[in-house]
Amino acid sequence: MAVELRGYQKQAVNAFQKNHYRGIFDMATGTGKTYTSIACAQEYYADHGKQLLVILVPFIHLITQWKENLLENGIVVDVEVAYGKDKWNAKLSRMIWEYQHGFRKRLVIIGSYRSTGGKKSQFAKILKRAEHDNSFLLADECHYLGSKNSNPALFSNFNARLGLSATPKRWWDEKGTAKIYRLFDKEIFSFSLEEAINQGFLTEYSYHPVPVKLSIDETTRYIKLSEKIGKLMVLKQKNKGSSVDEDLQNLLIKRSRIIEKADAKEAKFLQIFKSQNPDHSLVYCAPGDINKFTYDVALEGVSVSEFKAEVSYPNREKMLQDFSRGKIQTLTAMKCLDEGVDVPATRVAFFLASTTNPRQFIQRRGRILRKSPGKKQAEVYDFIVIPDKNEMDEGMAKSLVKREIPRFHEFAEYANNKYEARELIRPILAEFALDSYLDKSSWDVYQEMMEEENEQFTS
């Protein structure tokens, strides 16, 4: 039996049909874009009587979730493209042949981006044998199709193409973003976080920005890396050296790690953590910091577990169940909770990693705003790194703040204590003459930085 759609989900299905079966659903996490997209696939199959349905997901563990959701709507997956090709190669070839020769009206394939990606992948070779007259691409978290290793051209002849993402634009990747929109055309339906909260589909939350300072040593390292980055950016514009892009990327990562792992965060975190009930707390850590914060929490006599990518799917499910029941009081995690894994029981979340990528921090917020029995609202603590303007060049200091503040704007905008949060950050921005940034979104700042970069190298 098909899942009954809500009113706005039916609007999304209609928008997809009206745009000739192309488009992106920009829907907040938790608003049912999976079921909405499945309904689109079902409508297409009902109208055409035949369908080659390819579903792409970012992580292997999501294949199981999608199969369950598909089965609820009467759709059985025929082939899973994941792990080694020996597990699916022969089966996929046989079923493509059967579909081509009319022995099956519908062929449903689901796979991860990694397993299906690449122009020379075995999946690409086999899929090219199929006729695309009634083909349907359903891409979950479709921004992955903009990556360098993706092969969106493989699906350019598909009749129907539906992308799902709360963050379809790629951060600092104009070419990748263009690839996505060439394939899916445009965003045809949007259902914002504000709408989801106001209509009761997601939990309300309070937002607490926590300013922390860089140490003298961290400031020194940040300045040295910034100077090297500046020199390499000049070389890049002059197209000198084949290794410039790789070297530049490595330096940018090293510099961002200084912000993500700022020493002052630990003491601030413990101060806040000790002052409240540790039950149903989630701690987002920077790479390499998860053991440190797990140890800190354990020393307080709190039951804590590390949610890592290495944890198997069954053990993840048990861990989340134990967390929901209170058997595990606190979870520490890194990027493996960014997409696809919901933690609805979370009452308090600590964002220690200071990511500047909207895709990551928007996804992380979405993970914790799901409804849960007895949960009235969530609390978000966001650790924002602020430089000492007396220890750093003014322009460099302002640039650092510009990168941190868009996350504040995004989180504060929909919080039920929006104006309290703004008043806390306002004097800090005034110190750097950045008052206007209280009202600038991530993409406003992104466009501004792009323009500044272009002006720098064209003047």
C-alpha positions, 0 to 999 in steps of 0.5 A: 500500500502506498504511503499517503502524501501530504498536501505539499508533497502532492504539489511537488509531484505536480511540479515535477510532472509540469516540468516534463519530469525534470527537476530538483526538490529542495526540501528540508531534512525530515519533510519526506522528500524520499516518499515524495520522490517515490511517488513521482517514480510511481506516477511515471510508471503508471503513465508509461507502463514501463520503467528503468528506475535507477536510484543513487544514494551517497552511502551504502547504509542508505540502500537498506533504508531506501529498500524499506521505503520502496517496499512500503510503496510496493516497489521491489529492488531488483539489483543492488550496485554496491561493494565489489562488482562480482556481487552484482555484475552478472545479475545486472547484465542479465536483468538489463537483457531481460528488460531490453527484450520485454521479459520485464516491464520494470527494472529497479536498480539502486546503488551508491555514487561510488559504486556506479560512478566513473566514465569507465565503471562496469556499471556505466558499461552495462547501463549503456546497453539499455534503451532509455525511452522510459528511464528514470533517474532518482538521485538522493543528495544529488549534489554528489553528481557534481563531484569530479569523480561523478559521471552525470553524462551517463544519465543525460539521455534519461527521460525523467531525472529527479534530484533530491537535496536540501543543499543542491549548490556545491560550495566553492565548486561552480563547475560541479554546480553547473553539472548538476543543473545541466542534468536536472534543469532547475529547482522546481519545488522548495519546502524550507526549514521554517515551513517545516518547523511552523507546520509541526513536521520538525522540532523547534530549537534554540540556538546558542553561539559560543565564541572562542578565541584562537591561542597565540600559537594557533594564530601564528600558524593560521597567519603563516598558512594564509600567507602561503595560500595567498602566494599559491593563489597568485600562481594558480591564476598564472597557471604555473605548476601542475601541483598548485591545485593540490598544494593549495587544497592541502594548505586550505585543509590545514588552515581549516583544521586550526579553526575546527580543532581550536584548543579553547573549545574543549574547556568551553564545551566541558563548562556547558556540558557539566551544567546540564543534563547529559541525556540525549546529547550529541557532540559533533567533533572535528576529525581526530578529536572524537577520542578526546571528547569521548574521554572528556565526557566519560570522565564525567561519569556519563555513558558515551559511545562513538558513532564512527563510519567503521561501525556496522549498520546493525551496530549503528541501529542498536547504538541509536536505539540505546541512545533513544532509550537513554541507555547511551546518554551521549553520542560523539560523532564526526562526518558519518552523521552528516547525511542519511542518519537521523538522530531524532532523540537528540535534545542537545547538540554541540557543534565543535567542528566549525564547518564553513560548508553550508551542506555540512552544517545544514545537514547536521542541524537537520539530523537533530530536528526530527520529532521524537516522543517527549521532545519539545525542542532541541538546543544547539551550541555552536562554537564560533572561532573569533581571532584576536584583532591585535594579533592578526592583520585586519584583513585576514582577521575579517576574512576569518570572521566572514567564514564563521558567521554565515553559519551563525546567520543560518542557525539563528534565522530559524531559532526561537531565540533568534534575537537573543543570539543576534545580540550576543554576536552583534558586538563581536561583529561591530569590533571587526566592522562587519555589522551587516553580516548579521543579515547575510546568508551563506550564499550571500557571503559566498558570492561576495567572496567570489567577486572579491577573488575575481576583482583581486586577480583581474585588477 
